[in-house]
Amino acid sequence: MLNTTFAGLAFVGVICALSQQQNQIKQQARDLKEQNRRIDLQQFENFFYKQVEFLEYLSKNIRSGNFVGDRAISEIKKSVVFCFPIVHETCGGCLAVQPQDKIDEYNRKWCTFDNAHNDMLPWINKFYSLIHYIRNHSLLEQSEKQFYINIVFGILSADQKYMIQLMGCISFSEKYPILEKFLEEEKFFPVTSNLIFKGDKNINTFKKGLGFGMRWFDYMKAIADGRKTNG
């Protein structure tokens, strides 16, 4: 009887020991997984902060006339805003008659953007590529993705955000307008693209003006006349 009791207790002891060992193994596996995640996250952050630093470097090397960096970007933005009424009127099929000196001013302002467009592309490409990288990284939780995107936006001035949003909308890349829309919906941009362009038709018209330089106003007038005739 005692032997049976001791045998039963021994069996229970073995079961308890095995259960404890199994729990230890599970905990070790969890610890290892968490350790590996910390290592992977550290590698991600090392890469991420280097890219943020490079993004800032690219913005500081943008030029417009005698201006460099954020001042240049601000001048480019002012020129774009100055030209937007013409884009909006063009898409309505009606472009108001302008004196020649005003036409020349519109063309000069457009040239400020037109000439800087290619100079801004490395900066724009790096920004949207970095956002795509964060958004699609399998390691990151949704809250972490928001956190890192906020860090990227934290280094941008208001004028930089405006130009990044605009350049995303008119990009010939299929990916960038999608990313711009995502950032817009998540409220990373302070305004909507619709408020900037006043309609998708204006985005296409704006994009078509690239490369026309001092002939930009005449091209916009031709578009307006064509729409008036066809309308």
C-alpha positions in Angstrom: 0.0 0.0 0.0 2.8 2.4 0.9 4.7 1.4 -2.2 1.7 2.3 -4.3 1.3 5.6 -2.5 5.0 6.5 -3.0 4.8 5.4 -6.6 1.8 7.7 -7.1 3.5 10.6 -5.4 6.6 10.0 -7.5 4.6 10.0 -10.7 2.9 13.3 -9.6 6.3 14.7 -8.9 7.5 13.7 -12.4 4.5 15.3 -14.0 5.0 18.5 -12.0 8.7 18.6 -12.9 7.9 18.1 -16.6 5.2 20.8 -16.5 7.6 23.2 -14.8 10.3 22.4 -17.3 7.8 22.9 -20.2 6.8 26.3 -18.8 10.5 27.2 -18.5 11.1 26.2 -22.1 8.1 28.3 -23.2 9.3 31.3 -21.2 12.8 30.9 -22.7 11.2 30.8 -26.2 9.3 34.0 -25.4 12.4 35.7 -24.0 14.4 34.7 -27.1 11.6 36.0 -29.4 11.5 39.3 -27.5 15.3 39.5 -27.6 15.3 38.9 -31.3 12.6 41.5 -31.8 14.7 44.0 -29.8 17.7 43.3 -32.0 15.6 43.6 -35.2 14.1 46.8 -33.9 17.5 48.2 -33.1 18.6 47.4 -36.7 15.5 49.0 -38.0 16.1 52.2 -36.0 19.7 52.4 -37.0 18.6 52.3 -40.7 15.6 54.6 -40.0 17.5 57.4 -38.3 20.2 57.4 -41.0 17.5 57.8 -43.6 15.9 60.6 -41.7 19.3 62.3 -41.5 19.8 61.8 -45.2 16.3 63.2 -45.9 17.2 66.3 -44.0 20.5 66.6 -45.9 18.7 66.4 -49.2 16.3 69.2 -48.2 19.2 71.4 -47.2 20.7 71.1 -50.7 17.6 72.2 -52.7 18.3 75.4 -54.5 16.1 78.1 -56.1 17.9 81.2 -57.4 20.1 82.5 -54.6 18.2 80.5 -51.9 19.2 77.2 -50.5 17.4 74.7 -48.2 14.2 75.6 -46.4 14.3 79.2 -47.7 14.5 77.9 -51.3 11.6 75.5 -50.6 9.6 78.4 -49.2 10.2 80.5 -52.3 9.2 77.6 -54.5 6.0 77.2 -52.5 5.2 80.9 -52.8 5.6 80.7 -56.6 3.3 77.7 -56.8 0.6 79.3 -54.7 0.9 82.4 -57.0 0.3 80.3 -60.1 -2.6 78.2 -58.8 -5.4 80.7 -59.7 -4.4 80.3 -63.3 -4.6 76.5 -63.0 -8.0 76.7 -61.4 -9.4 79.1 -64.1 -7.9 77.0 -66.9 -9.9 73.9 -65.7 -13.0 76.0 -65.7 -12.6 76.7 -69.4 -12.2 80.4 -68.8 -8.9 82.3 -68.4 -9.2 86.0 -67.6 -7.4 88.4 -69.9 -4.2 89.5 -68.3 -1.8 92.4 -69.1 1.6 91.3 -70.5 3.6 92.3 -67.4 1.2 90.1 -65.4 1.6 87.2 -67.8 5.4 87.6 -67.6 5.2 87.5 -63.8 3.1 84.3 -63.9 5.6 82.7 -66.2 8.6 83.7 -64.0 6.9 82.3 -60.9 6.1 79.1 -62.8 9.7 78.9 -63.9 10.8 79.0 -60.2 8.9 75.8 -59.6 9.6 74.3 -63.0 13.4 74.8 -62.7 13.4 73.4 -59.1 11.2 70.4 -59.9 14.0 67.9 -60.8 16.2 69.3 -58.0 13.5 68.4 -55.5 13.0 64.8 -56.8 15.8 63.1 -54.7 14.3 64.6 -51.6 10.7 63.6 -52.6 11.8 60.1 -53.6 13.6 59.6 -50.3 10.6 60.9 -48.3 8.0 58.6 -49.9 10.3 55.6 -50.1 10.9 56.0 -46.3 7.2 56.2 -45.6 6.6 53.1 -47.7 9.3 51.3 -45.8 7.8 52.2 -42.5 4.3 51.4 -43.5 5.1 48.0 -44.9 7.6 46.8 -42.3 6.4 43.5 -40.8 8.2 44.0 -37.5 6.3 47.2 -36.5 2.9 47.4 -34.8 0.4 50.0 -36.1 1.1 52.3 -33.2 4.9 52.0 -33.9 4.4 52.9 -37.6 2.5 56.0 -36.5 5.3 56.9 -34.1 8.1 56.6 -36.7 6.1 58.5 -39.4 5.5 61.3 -36.8 9.3 61.5 -36.3 9.7 62.0 -40.1 7.1 64.7 -40.1 8.7 66.3 -37.1 11.7 67.4 -39.1 9.6 69.1 -41.8 8.6 72.8 -41.9 5.0 73.7 -43.0 6.3 74.7 -46.4 8.2 71.4 -46.8 5.0 69.5 -45.9 3.1 71.5 -48.6 5.6 70.8 -51.3 6.0 67.1 -50.4 2.2 66.8 -50.6 2.0 68.6 -53.9 4.9 66.6 -55.4 3.3 63.4 -54.2 0.0 64.3 -56.0 1.6 65.2 -59.3 4.2 62.4 -59.2 4.5 60.1 -62.3 5.1 57.2 -59.9 1.9 55.2 -59.2 3.0 54.6 -55.6 3.5 58.2 -54.4 -0.1 59.5 -54.9 -1.4 56.5 -53.0 1.0 57.2 -50.1 0.1 60.9 -50.2 -3.6 59.9 -49.9 -2.8 57.6 -47.0 -0.9 60.4 -45.2 -3.7 62.8 -45.9 -6.3 60.4 -44.5 -4.2 59.9 -41.4 -4.0 63.7 -40.9 -0.2 63.9 -41.2 -0.7 66.7 -43.8 -2.4 69.8 -42.4 -4.7 70.3 -45.4 -6.3 68.1 -48.0 -5.0 67.8 -51.6 -8.5 68.8 -52.8 -8.1 72.1 -50.9 -4.8 72.7 -52.7 -5.8 71.7 -56.2 -9.6 72.1 -56.0 -10.2 68.8 -58.0 -8.3 66.0 -59.6 -8.7 67.6 -63.0 -6.4 70.4 -61.8 -3.8 67.9 -60.7 -3.5 66.7 -64.3 -3.5 70.3 -65.7 -0.8 71.3 -63.2 1.3 68.2 -64.2 1.0 69.0 -67.9 2.5 72.4 -67.3 5.9 70.9 -66.4 8.6 71.9 -68.9 6.9 74.8 -70.5 8.9 77.5 -68.6 8.2 81.0 -69.9 5.6 79.6 -72.3 3.5 78.3 -69.4 0.8 80.9 -69.5 0.2 80.5 -73.2 -0.1 76.7 -72.7 -2.6 77.2 -69.9 -4.6 79.6 -72.1 -4.6 77.0 -74.9 -6.0 74.4 -72.5 -8.7 76.8 -71.3 -9.7 77.7 -74.9 -9.9 74.0 -75.8 -12.1 73.3 -72.9 -14.3 76.3 -73.6 -14.7 75.1 -77.2 -15.4 71.5 -76.2 -17.6 72.4 -73.3 
